[in-house]
Amino acid sequence: MLLLHRSIAAACGLLALTATTLAHEGATGVAKERMDLMGDMSQHMKEISKRLNANRDLKAIAVDADHITQVAPHIPDLFPKGSDNGITDAKPVIWEQWAEFLADVKKLSDESAALASVASSGDPKAISNQYRTLAKACIACHDTYRRGRADRL
C-alpha cells in the first residue's frame, strides 16, 4: 500500500515538475494562470501523499482536499476558446469535447470533496482508497486533455 502511494505521488510529482519546468517558461495570460492553478493543486496532492505515507495527521488531509474542491470549479474559466495558442499544454480536444471536459472537472471536484469527507474519519484505508480515486481522476484528465512530451515531438 505504501509503495502504491509513493508511486502515485511520484507520478503526480513528475507530471507537475515537467509542466512547471517546460511549460511555464514563457507562458503568459490565461495559460500561465491555469498552469499555476494546476501546480497549486499538485502541491496539495503532494501534501496529502506525504501525510498518507507518514500515516500522520490524516485528518488534516481534509484541508488540502477541500482546497482542491474549492478551486476545481474555476478550471473551465481558465480555458476560454482561443487560449490554445502560444505556450500551452492544452490539447485542442478540450474545446472539441467541452461537455466531457466539464464532466471531468466536476468529477475532480466531487472526488476531492469525497476525500475531504473521508479524511475527517481518520481511517487510513478509506482515505488511501479515496486518494487513489482522486489521483486517477487527475491522471485521466491529463491523459486526455494535456500534451505530454511525446506530443511535442
C-alpha positions as CSV (number, residue, x, y, z in Angstrom):
1,M,0.0,0.0,0.0
2,L,2.8,2.4,0.9
3,L,4.5,1.6,-2.4
4,L,1.4,2.5,-4.3
5,H,1.1,5.8,-2.5
6,R,4.7,6.6,-3.3
7,S,4.2,5.6,-7.0
8,I,1.1,7.8,-7.3
9,A,2.9,10.7,-5.6
10,A,6.0,10.2,-7.8
11,A,3.8,10.2,-11.0
12,C,1.9,13.3,-9.9
13,G,5.2,15.0,-8.9
14,L,6.8,14.1,-12.2
15,L,3.8,15.5,-14.1
16,A,4.0,18.7,-12.1
17,L,7.7,19.1,-12.4
18,T,7.7,18.5,-16.1
19,A,4.8,21.0,-16.5
20,T,6.5,23.6,-14.4
21,T,9.9,23.3,-15.9
22,L,9.0,23.0,-19.5
23,A,5.6,24.7,-19.9
24,H,5.6,27.5,-17.5
25,E,8.7,29.1,-19.1
26,G,7.4,32.0,-21.2
27,A,3.7,31.3,-20.6
28,T,1.5,34.4,-20.2
29,G,-2.1,35.3,-19.6
30,V,-4.7,32.7,-19.0
31,A,-2.3,29.8,-20.0
32,K,0.0,30.8,-17.1
33,E,-2.9,31.2,-14.8
34,R,-4.1,27.7,-15.5
35,M,-0.6,26.3,-15.2
36,D,-0.3,28.0,-11.8
37,L,-3.6,26.6,-10.7
38,M,-2.7,23.1,-11.7
39,G,0.7,23.4,-10.0
40,D,-1.1,24.6,-6.8
41,M,-3.4,21.5,-6.9
42,S,-0.4,19.3,-7.5
43,Q,1.2,20.7,-4.3
44,H,-1.9,19.9,-2.3
45,M,-1.8,16.4,-3.7
46,K,1.8,16.0,-2.6
47,E,0.9,17.2,0.9
48,I,-1.9,14.6,1.0
49,S,0.5,11.9,-0.2
50,K,3.1,12.9,2.5
51,R,0.6,12.6,5.2
52,L,-0.6,9.2,3.9
53,N,3.0,7.9,3.6
54,A,3.8,9.0,7.1
55,N,0.4,7.8,8.5
56,R,0.3,11.1,10.5
57,D,-2.1,14.0,10.7
58,L,-4.6,12.2,8.4
59,K,-7.5,14.4,9.4
60,A,-5.5,17.4,8.0
61,I,-5.8,15.9,4.6
62,A,-9.3,17.4,4.6
63,V,-7.9,20.9,4.3
64,D,-5.8,20.0,1.2
65,A,-8.7,18.1,-0.4
66,D,-11.1,20.9,0.4
67,H,-8.8,23.4,-1.3
68,I,-8.8,21.3,-4.5
69,T,-12.6,21.1,-4.2
70,Q,-12.8,24.9,-4.0
71,V,-10.5,25.7,-7.0
72,A,-11.6,22.9,-9.3
73,P,-14.8,24.6,-10.5
74,H,-12.7,27.5,-11.7
75,I,-10.7,25.3,-14.2
76,P,-13.2,25.8,-17.1
77,D,-12.9,29.6,-16.8
78,L,-9.2,29.2,-17.5
79,F,-9.8,27.5,-20.8
80,P,-11.6,30.1,-22.9
81,K,-11.9,29.5,-26.6
82,G,-8.7,30.7,-28.4
83,S,-6.4,30.0,-25.4
84,D,-4.9,27.1,-27.2
85,N,-2.3,29.3,-28.9
86,G,1.1,30.1,-27.7
87,I,2.8,28.3,-24.8
88,T,0.3,25.8,-23.5
89,D,0.0,22.1,-22.8
90,A,-3.7,22.1,-23.5
91,K,-4.8,19.8,-26.3
92,P,-7.5,21.0,-28.8
93,V,-9.7,18.1,-27.7
94,I,-10.7,20.3,-24.6
95,W,-12.7,22.6,-26.8
96,E,-13.8,19.8,-29.2
97,Q,-15.3,17.8,-26.3
98,W,-16.2,20.6,-24.0
99,A,-19.1,18.8,-22.3
100,E,-16.9,15.8,-21.5
101,F,-14.2,18.2,-20.2
102,L,-16.7,19.9,-17.9
103,A,-17.8,16.4,-16.6
104,D,-14.2,15.5,-15.9
105,V,-13.7,18.8,-14.0
106,K,-16.9,18.0,-11.9
107,K,-15.5,14.5,-11.2
108,L,-12.3,16.1,-9.9
109,S,-14.3,18.4,-7.6
110,D,-16.6,15.5,-6.5
111,E,-13.7,13.2,-5.7
112,S,-11.8,15.8,-3.8
113,A,-14.9,16.6,-1.8
114,A,-15.3,12.9,-1.1
115,L,-11.7,12.8,0.1
116,A,-12.2,15.8,2.4
117,S,-15.2,14.0,3.9
118,V,-13.4,10.7,4.3
119,A,-10.4,12.4,5.8
120,S,-12.4,13.6,8.7
121,S,-12.9,9.9,9.7
122,G,-9.1,9.4,10.2
123,D,-9.5,5.9,8.7
124,P,-6.2,5.3,6.8
125,K,-7.6,2.7,4.5
126,A,-10.6,4.7,3.5
127,I,-8.5,7.8,3.0
128,S,-6.0,5.9,0.9
129,N,-8.7,4.4,-1.3
130,Q,-10.3,7.8,-1.9
131,Y,-6.9,9.4,-2.6
132,R,-6.2,6.8,-5.3
133,T,-9.6,7.6,-6.8
134,L,-8.8,11.3,-6.8
135,A,-5.4,10.7,-8.3
136,K,-6.9,8.6,-11.1
137,A,-9.2,11.5,-11.9
138,C,-6.2,13.8,-12.2
139,I,-4.3,11.4,-14.3
140,A,-7.2,10.6,-16.6
141,C,-7.8,14.2,-17.3
142,H,-4.1,14.8,-18.0
143,D,-4.0,11.8,-20.3
144,T,-6.9,13.1,-22.3
145,Y,-6.5,16.9,-22.3
146,R,-2.8,17.7,-21.7
147,R,0.0,17.4,-24.1
148,G,2.9,15.3,-22.9
149,R,6.5,15.3,-24.1
150,A,5.7,12.9,-26.9
151,D,3.0,15.3,-28.2
152,R,5.7,18.0,-28.7
153,L,8.0,16.0,-31.0
